[in-house]
Amino acid sequence: MTGISHAHSVVQPSPLSQRVAGAIVILYAVITMVPLAWIFLTGFKSGPDSIAYPPKVLFTPSAEGYCNLFTTRSRQAPEYIAQLPPASGVCDAFARTNNMVVAGPSNYPPRFVNSLIIAFGSTALSIVLGVTAAYAFSRFKVPAKEDLLFFILSTRMMPPIAVAIPIYLMYRDVGLSDTRLGMILLYTAVNVSLAVWLLKGFIDEIPREYEEAALVDGYTRLQAFFKVVLPQATTGIVATAIFCLIFAWNEYAFAVLLTSGEAQTAPPFIPIIIGEGGQDWPAVAAGSTLFLLPILVFTVLLRKHLLRGITFGALRK
Amino acid sequence: MMNAPDPYVLLDKAAQATPEPLARRVRGLSDRAIAWLFIAPTIVLLLAINIFPLLWTIWLSFTNFRANRPNATVVGVGIDNYVSVLTDPDVWAAMQATAHFLFWTILLQTMLGFTLAYLIDRRFRGHGFWTTVILIPMMLSPAVVGNFWAFLYQPQIGLFNYAVSFLTGIPASSFEMIGSVKLAPWSIIIVDTWMWTPYVMLICLAGLRSIPGYLYEAAEVDRASPWRQFWSITLPMALPFIMLAVLFRGIENFKMFDMVNLLTSGGPGSTTEVASITLKREAFEKWRTGYSSAFAIVLFVTVFGLANIYVKALNRVKNR
C-alpha cells in the first residue's frame, strides 16, 4: 500500500453517500446548463417561436437566426419582390417570405475576425513578454524581485473603467483609438501579469540541473533558454496562452469604450444586433453560440490547469 | 588560522583561476544582462499602459478637465473633486449597491461552491466529467452572458419566469426580474452566482484534496463522529482556500462592470448601479473627467486597502 499519498485512503466514502453526492452534483450541473442549452436552441428558432409562451422546447428548426446574423435586409414592397429573379440562396428566400430582400453581409464576420486577430495577437505578445520575464524572475537574482512581481500583479486590481479614461485620452492623442494595434497592446498589458505569474510557476518546476548541464556542455544562457527551458515549458506555455486567449476573447469593458467600428470585437457587437422592433433574439442567440463555442473547447482542453490559471498560479494541483 | 584555509576559500580561488574566455564561453551574455533584457519589455509596457495612465488619472483628478471639451482651459481645483465624490449621495448609493452585490454573491457562491466541492470530493463515478461541465459558465464572456440572461429574464415570456411559475405556481406575468426595483438587485446576484460558483467550487476542491488522509484515519481511531470530523478537520483545513476564493471574487466583483452593464445597465433608476457603472456614466456619458478620475482613485484605493487588510487576515489563518 502506498500509504498516506492517497487522501482518504482508509476512510472511503460509503457507496450510499457517493450515490447521493453524485445525484446532487449532476442535478446542479444539468440545471446550470439549461441557460446555455436555451441559447443554443433559440439560435435555431423562428422569431415568433423564440418569444412564444409557454417557452417552446419542441419546434421546427429554422435558419432565420443564422441568416439574420450574417446578412442585413431591407423591407420592400411585395410588387417589387414579385418581379425579382428567383431567390439566390436560403437566406434570400427567407427574407422574401417576410417581404424583405438581403441587402448585404452583416457586420458580424468582421467583428468576429477582429476578435480573432486581437485575441491571438495579444496572446502571442503576452507569451513572448511573459515567458522571458518569468524566466528571468525564476532563475536570476533580480533586485527588488518580490516588489516587481507584486507590482506586476497589482496592475490587475485597477477597475478597467478607471484606467479607461486616461487610455481613451492617450489613444486619442497618439491615433490608437479604435485600432486593432491599440487593443492588442492594451490586452497584452492586462494579460502579461497573468502570463508572468503563471509561467514563473511552470518554469520554477523545471529542474535547474537541465540548464546547468547544457551550460557545462558549452551552451550559452540564451541557447540553454531556447533549447532546454522552452521545450520543457511547452505545457505551461500552452495553458497560459489559452488563458490569455480566453481573457482577450471575452473582454468587454475596454472594447465597448475604446472601439466603435474598425477594431470593434464581437462582445460589444452581439448585444446590439437589432431586428425590427427590438432585439432579434434568434440572431443574438446564434451570434452568442458561435462566439461561446470556442471557449467550450478550450475549457475541456484546459481542465487540468484551470485551478492554477484562475488563482494566478497561487494554487497547483 | 591563516595556515588552515577553509575549503570555500579554495573553491573561490579555483573559480577565479578559470580562464576568462572559458568563463565567457560558458556564460555568453552575462546573466545580469539577460535578466534585464528579459524583464525590461514587460515593465516598459506596464509603465506605458498601466502606470502612466494611473498617474494621469491622479493628475486629472485635481483638475476640472472634461474630455469632450479638449480645448477648454484646464484649471486646478485642488481636492474639490474628492470632496464632491465623498459627499455625493449618488456615490454612496453606488457603494451600497456594490456592497449588497458583493455580500450576497460571495455568501451564495461560497456556500454553494463549498457544498459542491464537498460532494464532488466523495469521488462518485464520473465526477471528473461533471466537474468539467459545472466549470463551463465561468469561462464564458460576462458580456455575452449578461446579454442572454436579459433574454431569459424577459418579462412574461422569459424562461426564468416560466421556470419560477412552473415550480412555485406564482404566475409568470406577475413579476419582472430586471424591471422591478425590488428584484433587479437579485437578478444580477443570480447571474453572478450562476457564473462564478464554479470558481469557488474549484478552489475549495483543491483545499479539500490537500487535506492529508491520515488526519481522518486518526480521527476514526479516536472515534470522532463524521460531524465532528467535518468541523475540526475539514472546515479548518479548507478555510485558507475558501478565504483565497473570497479574495479573488471580492476583487473581481468590486470591479464588476460588463455583466451588469448588459443585464440592467444600472437600472431601473439606479438600483443596480454598482460602482463601475456609476464611474462609466460620470466619465463617458456626463464627461466629468476630473470628477470621475477622483472617483476612480477612491475606488482603487478602496480595493487596494481592503485587499491588503484581507491578505493579512488570510496569512494569520494560514499560519495558525
Interface residues (C-beta under 8 A of the other chain):
Chain A: I4 H6 A7 H8 S9 V10 V11 P13 S17 Q18 R19 A21 G22 I24 V25 I26 Y28 A29 T32 M33 V34 P35 L36 W38 I39 T42 I51 A52 Y53 P54 P55 L129 G130 T132 A133 Y135 A136 F137 R139 F140 K141 V142 L148 F151 I152 S154 T155 M157 M158 P159 P160 I161 A162 V163 A164 I165 P166 I167 Y168 L169 M170 L185 L186 T188 A189 V192 S193 V196 L215 V216 G218 T220 R221 L222 Q223 F225 I246 W249 N250 E251 Y252 A253 V256 L257 P267 P268 I270 P271 Q279 W281 V284 A285 S288 F291 L292 I295 L296 F298 T299 V300 R303 L306 L307 I310 T311 A314 L315 K317
Chain B: R25 V26 R27 G28 L29 D31 R32 I34 A35 W36 L37 F38 I39 P41 T42 I43 L45 L46 A48 I49 N50 I51 F52 P53 L54 W56 T57 L60 A67 L116 L119 I120 R122 R123 F124 R125 G126 H127 W130 T131 T132 V133 I134 L135 I136 P137 M138 M139 L140 S141 P142 A143 V144 N147 F148 W149 F151 L152 Q154 Q156 I157 G158 L159 Y162 A172 W194 Y199 L202 I203 A206 R209 S210 I211 P212 G213 Y214 Y216 E217 E220 F241 L244 F248 I251 F254 K255 F257 D258 N261 L262 A275 S276 L279 K280 A283 F284 T289 S292 S293 A296 I297 L299 F300 V303 F304 A307
